[in-house]
Amino acid sequence: MVDINLELCKVFYIVAEEGNITKASEKLFISQPAVSQSIKKLEEQIGGILFLRSNKGLVLTEEGKNFLNYVKGALNLINNAKIEFNNFKELKEGIVKIGISTALAKNILLKPLAVFHKKYPNINFNITNELIKNLLLDLEKGNLDFVIMNEGDADNKGFEIVTIKEVENAFLYNADYFDFNKDYTLLEVSQMPLILQKKEANSRQFIDKICLKNNIKLMPKMEVVSQELAVELAKIGLGVAFAPVYEQNNLISVKLKKALPKSKIQLVTNKFFSLSFAAKNFIELI
């Protein structure tokens, strides 16, 4: 198969439209000999005659007419591709695919989403709420642009991890049901009726590691899938939830003799997949 030069095809198209070398050269801003040479090169590449030369100008051969139809179609496709690309570049259209937990979506994502949507109303969002391990699998496959998660082990060399925020955490309870009115050690807290996320959750792994460093093993009264549910159960007096302080609505933080370290909220991308213009701009906003 012979490779056909696209620039030569553009020259051919203009010449065919104008039917005249002089007019074509003026439209293309190149010399007449350059136009003639381009047509000659193209004819050599395809192995056929495109124009019949006469005193009245150029007339397309039957083969030339047929070739012109294909060239028109190809140039139109390329032009449409350029327009489409510019639309994506100027954020006139596009989609951002995000993986995030429900709790983080509510507290971390909603505000930047509102700001971005107001500025770029034609950008769509696909937000997936799942277990972090499943979201990271989707990210690895290229099904997501990025994942926002609580600090954890994303042990994949193909991932790039950036900290976007540090968060204070606390053990939260409803004062109508419990009276924790002194400063407590972590060991004393471990003996409270704790409501924690399941062991696979990053926030659970975070507090488990802190406790293990202090030779404490947490034995929660209740384990749930989401941090949000743990907080809601604490509100109705079923126990003490471990959650970020920003979830504290109508709950009280257990006072600790030694403050807990802050946890990180991380944004994870896949190094092997390019981000769309929309995703890049949204990440900058976050």
N, C-alpha and C positions, 0 to 999 in steps of 0.2 A: 504493500500500500504506500502511495506517495504522499508525503506530508505537504499540505498546501498552506502557503503563507497567508495569514489572515490580513495583513496590511495590503498585500497584492489584491486580495478579494475586495477590499474596500475601494481601491482604485478602480478596479473593474466595474464595481457597482455604480460609481459616480460617472464613469465614462459611458456606461450603458444608459444611464438616466439622461445624460446630456447629449449623447450621440455625437460628441465632438471633443477632440483632444484639447483644443484651445479653452473651451468653456470648462472642461473638467480640470485643467491645470489651474485656472483661476479659482475654482471652488476649493481645490485641494491645497492651494498655495505652494505648488511645486512647478518646476519647469515642464514645458511640453515634452522635451526629450525624456525626462524622468518618467512621465506618464506612459509614453510609448514603450520605454524599456520595461516598465512594470507589467504592462499587458503582455509583452513578449515573454517575460520570465514566467508569468502565470500560464500562458499557453504551453510553454516547455514543460512546466510541472505537471499539467493535466494531460499532456500529449494530444492536443487538438487545437483547432482554430476557433476562436471565439467571435471574431469580427471579420467582416468583409470590408476592405478598404476601397473607397471610391472618391471621386471629386466632390461628391455631396456630403462626405463624412464617413462615419462608421455605421455599419448595419450588422446586427447580431445574426450569426448563423443559427440554424435550428439547434445545434448543440449548445451554442451560446445562450439562446433563450432558455433552454432547459437548465443550464448551469446557473443562470441568473435567478431562477425561482428558488433554487437551493441556497444561493448566497443571500438572497433577501431574507429567507427564513432564518438562516444562521445569524445574520447581523441583527435581526429583530430580537432573537433569543438573547444575544449578548447585550443588546441595549436594555432589554427587560431585566436581565440579571444585574446590570449596573444600577438601574433604578431601584430594584429590590434591595441590593446591597446598601445603597445610600439610605434607603428607608430604615434599614437595621442600624446603620451607623449613626443616623440622626435621631434614633429612638422613636421613629414614627410607627414602628411595629416590632414585634419580637416577643420572646417569652423567657421568663426566669424560673428555673426549676430548683426548688429549695427543699431540703430535708431538715426537719426540726421537730422537737417534742412539742406537745400542746402547751405546756407551761411556758416554755421559752418563746413560743410563737406569740402568746398573749403579752408577755412582759418585755420581750426584746424586739420582736418583729413588727408589731402593729404600728408603732409611731413612724419608723422609716418607710413602711409600706404606704401609709397615708400621704407622707410628703412626696414620695416618688410617684405615686399614682396621680397626684394633683399636677405634677410637672409633666409626666409622660403618660397620659390616660390611655394610650393605645398599646401599652406594654401589658401583656398578660402574665399572671403568676400561677404556677403549679406548685402547691405546697403539700408535701407528703409528711404525715405524722405517723411515725413507726418507732419500733425499738431501734436504738442507735446502731446496733450491730447490723440490722437490716438496711438502715439508711447508708451506712458505710459500704455495704455490698453494692447498693445501687450506684453510689458515687464511683466505686471502682469500675463498674461497668459503663460509666458515662451516662447513666440515666438521670443524674442530678448535676446541677452546676456546682452546688456546694451544700455542706451540712453545717448547721449551727448546733453545738452540743455543749453540755457541761463537761468540764475538764475530765479527761479519761485517756485510755490507751487506744490510740488510732495507729496501731503498730503496722503501718504499711509504708514502705519506702517511697511509694508513688504519691503519697499524700503530702500536702503542704499545710501546716497548721499555724494559725495566727490567733493570738489572744485579742479579743475585741472588748472585753470588760472583765473586771474583778468584782466578785460578789461576796457580801457578808452572809453567813449562814447562822442559823440558830435552831434551838429546840423550842417549838412553839406549842402553847397550850391555852385552853380556855379557862380563865380565872373563876368562872362560875362552877367549875367542876373540880379544880385542883388548886391547892394553895402552896405553891413553891416560893417561899418568902425569904430565902437566904441564898448565899453564894454556894454553888454546888461544884464538886469535882466531877470529872468525866466518868469516874467509876460510879458515883452516886446517880448520875444521869442514866447510865446503862441499866440501872435497876428500876427505872421508871417504865410505865406502860407505853413503850415506844411504838410509833407507827412509821415504818420505813418502806422505801421502795425495795423491790426485789433485788437480789444480789447482782443481777446483770446490769442494773442501772448505774450510770456513771456517778450520780450523786451518792448512791449507796456505797459504791467502791471508795469514794472520797472519804466518807466518814469512817468506813471500816478500816482504812489504812491509818487514819489518825488514831483510832482506838487501839489497833494492833501495835503501834509504836509505844503505846502506854500499857501494853500487855492486857488489854481489855477486849473481850469478844462480845459483840452486841447480840442479844437474843431478843428481838422485837416481839411485842405482843401481837403485832399484825404486820403483814407485808402486802403491799399493793403495787400495781403496775406504775401508776403516775404519781408524781409529786403533788399535783393538783388535788388528787383524791385524798392523799394523806392529810393535806391541809384541811380539806372539807370535813374529814372524819374527826380531826382535832377540834374543829369548831363546834361539833355536837357532843364533845366530851368523851370520845372513845379512847383518847390517849394523847401522847405528845409526838408531834410530827417534826421531822428534820427537814428544813426547807430554807430557801433564801429569805432574808429579812423582808424583802419587798412583798412577800406573800403574807405579811403579818396581820392583815386586816382583822381587827377585833380579837386578835390573839396576843398573848404575852410571851416574851422570850425568857426562857430559864436563865437566870444569872449564873455565869460560870466563874470559877476562881481563876481559870486561865482561858483567855479568849481563843476561839477557834481561828485557824488561818483562813484567809479568804480563798475561795475557789475561783477558777477561771471559766469564762465562757469562751469557747473557741470556735473559729470558723475554719472549716476543712475543705480544701479543694484538691482536685486530681491533677497532678503535674503533667499527665500525659494527654489531657484534653484541653483544647483552647476554650476559654470562656467567651460567650457572646458579648456584643457591645452592651446589651441591656444588663447582663449579669455583672460585668465589670463595673458599670456605673452604679448599680445598686450596692455592690460591695463597698465602693468608695463612700457611699452615703452612710452605710452602717458604721 
